[in-house]
Amino acid sequence: MAGMKEIRGKIKIVQNTRKITKAMEMVATSKMRRAQERMRSARPYAEKVRVIAAHMSKANPEYRHPFMLKNDGAKMAALILITTDKGLCGGMNTNILRASLNKIKELDQSGVKIEASAIGGKGLGFLNRLKAQVVSQVTQLGDTPDLEKLIGAIKVQLDLYSEGKIKAVYLAYTRFVNTMKQKAVVEQLLPLSVDDLHKKEADEEMPKTSWDYIYEPDAQTMVDELLVRYVDALVYQAVAENMASEQSARMVAMKAAYDNAKTVINELQLVYNKSRQAAITKELSEIVGAASGLTAA
């Protein structure tokens, strides 16, 4: 009977866990919709800033912003690592951390050291375990990314690049593909190439003819401001993509946990029924044996 009591306790624990995972799945589903809407609404702004910057760079080829110049002499590179603050989102963080580690090893083999910025608690813990040089960090962003919180962390890396102290800036995050699929991405943020700005030149949105704006106060100031805004928009978009991926991955993980809990309960219930049946059979055998003994006497 002690074994049956233990099994009943396990069934109760799994049932309670199943209720929790169901609640977390519903919460993640609600947050996922909002995160996806926020991610999609940020895309037009980033695209429009890119288009304007492309037009201005075409109209003013004599000026090159520091973000578009290569710092070949530098022996350092920067990594902006975007992860979640919380867990329970499947293998999402594991995938982006593995991709980042591969990039760090690749740069290390070529003699380039890393200065890192962490956006998210999981990434910060990972970088600390690696004993990497963390120059800036942002954690506890909540469910809504705040550009003001992000600017301080990424400005450190942008200033170092403008001063020629780092060779390149890489951005590592999880890109949202769809609800069931998220992709770990490590891409180069700086230096910006002309191809990055003119990547949609064949589209109707990017006319092939060269044209210019009326500038206030001057073209150089506007190019400087727009390229900084463009880089900020890329990082903000990456954070929004990461948050949408987080809620999608958590919803899928909690749905899988909920279904697995049901399977475990069924298996424990089967074991409990077998144990109960064995106990009843044993008691009947003892009764029959006792009755046979009395009859023989």
ABEGO torsion letter per residue (X at the ends): XAAAAAAAAAAAAAAAAAAAAAAAAAAAAAAAAAAAAAAAAAAAAAAAAAAAAAAAAAABAABBBAAABBBAABABBBBBBBBBABBGAEAAAAAAAAAAAAAAAAAAAAGBBBBBBBBEAAAAAAAAAAGBBBABBBBGAEABBBAAAAAAAAAAAAAAAAAGABABBBBBBBBBABAABBBBBBBBAOBBBAAAAAAAAABAABBABBBBBBBOABAAAAAAAAAAAAAAAAAAAAAAAAAAAAAAAAAAAAAAAAAAAAAAAAAAAAAAAAAAAAAAAAAAAAAAAAAAAAAAX
